[in-house]
Amino acid sequence: MRRPAVPVQLLCAAAMGVRREEATAAMLSEKKQHRLFIVTMVLMTIYLLWRMIFTLPWDRSIWNIIFGMLLLSAETITVLTTFELFLQKMQKKNSQLEFPDVPHEFFPHVDVFIATHNEPVDLLYKTVNACTFMDYPDKTKVHIYLCDDGGRREVEELAEQFGIGYLGFPGNKDAKSGNLNNALSKTTSPLIATFDADMIPQHTFLMKTVPYFLLVDYERIDGEWRLRQERKRSTRVKIGLVQTPQSFYNPDLFQFNLYAEQDIPNEQDFFSREVNILRNASNAVSYTGSNTVLARRAMEEIGGFPLNTITEDFETSIRMQQAGFITYATDEVQAAGLTTTTVPSMVKQRVRWARGIIQSLQNTRAIFSRKLPMATRITYLSSFLYWWSFFNRLVFIMAPILFALFDFQLVNTGFVEILIFWLPSYFCYSMSMRYLSSNIRNQRWSQVIDTIFMPYLIWPVVLETLHLREKKFKVTNKSKTAGRQWVKSLAYALPHLLLLGLSVAALLRYVNGKYGIALLYSSIIIFWLIHNMISLCYSLFFMVGRRSYRESERIRANEEVIIHERKSAATYAARSVDVSEHGIAFYVPQPIYLPTEAEVALIVRTARYETNLEASIVYVKKDGDGWRYSAKVRPVQEADKRQWMQIIYDRKHSLPEQMNLWGTAYDDMTRNLQKRMSQPSADKRKTPRILLDCPIELTNGERCTLRSFNYLFFSVTGLNESTEAGTPVAFRTRSMIEVRLRYTGKKTTNGQELLLAIDNMDEIVERGQLNQLLNDLTPSLSAIG
């Protein structure tokens, strides 16, 4: 009995099991990895040849043959584009430029362009502020400009506030290209750094990028960097641009909507930190529009930023390569910005990228251009084919449905042949993919991402390939408030819901009446259907989304915090846990008294920055052996605001840079279901609750036991519950500190303890007796959150 074969890209972990496939592999040496890549390419080539020669359903109807050829084409394109990455990975070490150590007096002038279209001023503020803090040997050589194609007065005032240049370009003519070309025409520095409005550079940005442009003048001789002789000035080391990775300090929709902020990196990291770096080997690095330094000479030779494309950045890099310049990508993150936060805006963003990249490849004829080496042209062919991977994903989802639900025979083969030709090739392919992606991406997540975007990218790719163009430039929406329009986002899940329904129907029909050996032979189709259903469930979770409660993003930061409580003139030392524009969380080993109705003063200090903040406590909880306090903050002065912005953003973001290798689809599904069914906690305790076990005698003669204390109330057991609310009582500690109390008539939430309000806490604080009170009540401090 003949059975359909399984495409290599879809049989994820069939031989090894879905569970923990990436986590079980040990790291191999570089040479062993290269050998594995070679073996994988040989085995996969044999597999594809077998598929082409022996498995097409020539004896079936024309529709069977057509769908069978589509399936084979999808497999072939997927595998061959991966081969190109394998070859680049094998050349990665030899394609890295050495970072030169150049005397500071040779650093050239740099123009910094911050491009803005309609972004709010408070967003621009952070980027401009960070640019003014960038290190450079002679900061008079750094010229910062706000390039505003809206000609807005408030943006010009922001430039005046920071003492930087303003280049207004009203009318939005030629979109971002027109804006930047206008800036090019009004500036003269030999190097140009470009930033999008939301991309905040680290202070090291220029020092980590500019030296590469001096490789034409310097060479390493006997371990020292020396000026080249004039006759030896290399025309080979002609740098057109240096691209640092795109990075984001807020979770992307894959991390956020799927409750995976601690488990997966940003979806764009795979391209920025892996694929684009690998393209150094073929000099096909893509300019991504921001976090980049460009050579003016290169921009002049290509005639400025190109106009007839909606991805002017990508086309700029191609034209530089055609002009003989090197475009180089580094792997160290030097700036971070905001990623899109709504499903509609993310879909529009990807459609623009797809259409724009195809436009640029057509405009430059990069795949066929004789101005480019063959390796570069192959990379651009791979770039073009990548956008067809979404059509491939549809084919992979529909193939088992067509077989199991509609009796289409797409592949003619037997179970044994599958084990012989597919199993070893897939095993090696899976291992190779694991090492290719450096733990940034795995096959499962690649398929999930492709499945989510698949319904909305197929048609634009077809249209753009046929030169039916999208010409209007669309700025990506990054507003958080729009992220709550979940009903609109859910509408995007209708295609996935349809495919999921077809998959379920196919599975039920296919297993009906099968048992024993028949189920064994059917296991491949069953697995294939279930595997696709898992990706479609991810898509539904993604589209349903998740509500955002945070006003601004929190970034983990362990910095020095000094707390001044004005009423008692007490000072406490703490360490920050995380920081945001409007808040801070800090850790203290012992509970401290910070009045909830009054602001306290904070000093936050790093090696480079120091700021003064006014803070009000909003939440306190037990954290390990100590306590975590969360507070709203406000910088005292403008200088403090600038320093505070740098403390927050002049650092690497705290989101994952690698995948959680122990996570499985089962873990993800379980977590999503649990999170979506649970209600967020409304507990907002503003003072620490300290556990006690302290017997006392009150002034009215009653004896009781203090059970907990939060600076405002004691909870007690053993008192007469009938005592009238408002009745005053008191007790003295062993150090003779008088504590005056008042019955409240209320109980704790568990109903087991009465609450007594503390009437003289301010007096105790002002007399400096608070620490002694705690010592008297808690000989060995224990507490709960």
Buried (B, 14 or more C-beta within 10 A) or exposed (E): EEBBBBBBBBBBBBEBEBEBBBBEBEEBEEEEBBEBBBBBBEBBBEBBEBBEEEBBBEEBEEEBBEBBBBBBBBBBBBBBBBBBBBBBBBBBEEBBBEBBEBEEEBBEBBBBBBBBBEBEBEBBBBBBBBBBBBBBBEEEBBBBBBBBBBEBEEBBEBBEEBEBBBBBBEEBEBBBBBBBBBBBEEBEBEBBBBBBBBBBBBBEBBBBBBBBBBBBBBBEEEEEBEBBEEEEEEEEBBBBBBBBBBBBBBBBBBBBBBBBBEBBBBBBBBBBBBBBBBBBBBBBBBBBBBBBBBBBBBBEBBEBBBBBBBBBBBBBBBBBBBBBBBBBBBBEBBBBBBBBBBBBBBBBBBBBBBBBBBBBBBBBBBBEBEBBBEBBBBBBBBBBBBBBBBBBBBBBBBBBBBBBBEEBBBBBBEBEBBEEBBBBBBBBBBBBBBBBBBBBBBBBBBBBBBBBBBBBBBEBBEBBBEEEBBEEBEBBBBEBEBBBEBEEBBEBBEBBBEBBEBBBEBBEEBBEEEEEEEEEBBEBBBBBBEBBBBBBBBBBBBBBBBEBEEEEBBBBBEBBBBBBBEEBEBEBEBBBBBBBBEBBBBBBEBBBBBBEEEBBBBBBBBEEBBBBBBBBBBBBBBBEEBBBBBBBBEBBEEEBBBBBBBBBBBBBBBBBBBBBBEBBBEBBBEBBEEEEEEEEEEEEBBBBBBBBEBEBEBEEEBEBBBBBBBBBBBBBEBBEEEBEEEEEBBBEBEEEBEBBBBBBEEEBEEEEBBBBBBBBBEEBBEEEBBEBBBEBBBEEBEBEE
